[in-house]
Amino acid sequence: MNHRSRSMLNLAHRVTVCTNCGAHSPGCEPAHENGVVAGKGFGIKSHDHRHAALCHACHAFYDQGGHGMDPSGRFTASREGKRELWQRAHMATMDLYWSNQWLKVA
C-alpha cells in the first residue's frame, strides 16, 4: 500500500511559483511521479511524498501529454523529457519545503 498524507500534498498548494516553469500561481498542484518504480499502478497514484509542486499547465503536460515542449520550453513530450521535468521539479519542491521549514525531522 502506498503512503498517503493529505498534509504533505497540501504543501504544494502553498507554493506560489511553479517549480518547473516559474509561472506564478495562487497555489500549485501536487503532481505525483509516474512509473511502476514509484509505486504507481493502474488507478493507483504513487506515494504522496513523491510529488512535485507544478502549476496546472505543467501538471497537465506531465500527466496528459501533449506535443512539442512543456510550458517552460525545456522538455519534450517524450517519456525521457517528462521524467527529467518531474525529477528536476521534485528536487526543487523538496528543497523549497525544507528551506521554508515546512518539513522537519522529529
N, C-alpha and C positions, 0 to 999 in steps of 0.2 A: 504494500500500500504506500502511496506517495504521501510525503509530508505536506500538510495543509496548514496555512497560517494566514488568517484574514489580516492580522495586524502587519505582517510582512508585506502583503500585497498593497495595503493602504499607504505604505511609504511611497510607492510610485505615484500616487495621486498628490503627494506633497511636492513632487518635483515639477518645477515650472519651466524648465528648459530641457528639451529632448536630448537624451544622451547620445543620439545618433546625428541628427541634422542641426541641432542647436536652435530649432524653432521655439518661440515662446508659446506656452500653453497654460490654461488655467489649472491644469493638472494632467500629468502623463498617465499612460496606461501600463500595467504590468504585462509585458509580452513574454510568455513562457517559452523556454527553449524547446525547439522541435527536435525529435530524434529519439530513437529507442534507448540509446545510452543515457539519456536524461530522464528516463522513466516514462516517456510519452508512449501511449498506445492508442488504439482506435477508440475515440471518445474519452480518452484519459489525458489530462494535461500533465506535464512534468511537475516535479516538486516545486512548491511555491517559492522557495529560496533561489530557484533557477529562473529568474526573470530579469528583464531589462526594462527600464523606465523609458518608454517611447511615446512620442506624440501619436495621434490617431493615424496620420498619413503613413508614418514609418511602420507602425504596428500592422496596418492593413497590407502594406507592401510585403512585410516579412511573412505574414500568415497566408494571405490570399494570392500572393504572387504579383503578377504584372509583367510588363515588358520594359526593356530598357534599363534605366538606372533608378535607384532608390531616391527619395526626396533630397538626400544630401548630395547626390550626384557622384558618390564614390563607389557604390557597389552595384553589381549587376543582379538580375533576377535569377541567376544560376544558383544551384544548391550551394556551391562554394562561396559565392558572393553573399548570400543570405547568412551563411554560417559565420563568415567574417564580420558582417554587420552586427549580428547578435552578440558574438564574443566580445567585440570592442565595446558595444553599448553595455553589456553586462558588467564588464570590468569598470567602466566609468560609473555605472549605477552603484556598485558596491563601494567604490572609492568615495562617492558622494555621501552615501549613507553613513559610512564610518567617519568621514571628516565633519559631518554635521552632528555627529554623536547620536544618530538615530538608532544605531546598532551599538551594543556594548557587551562586553564579556561580563558575565555574572560573577 
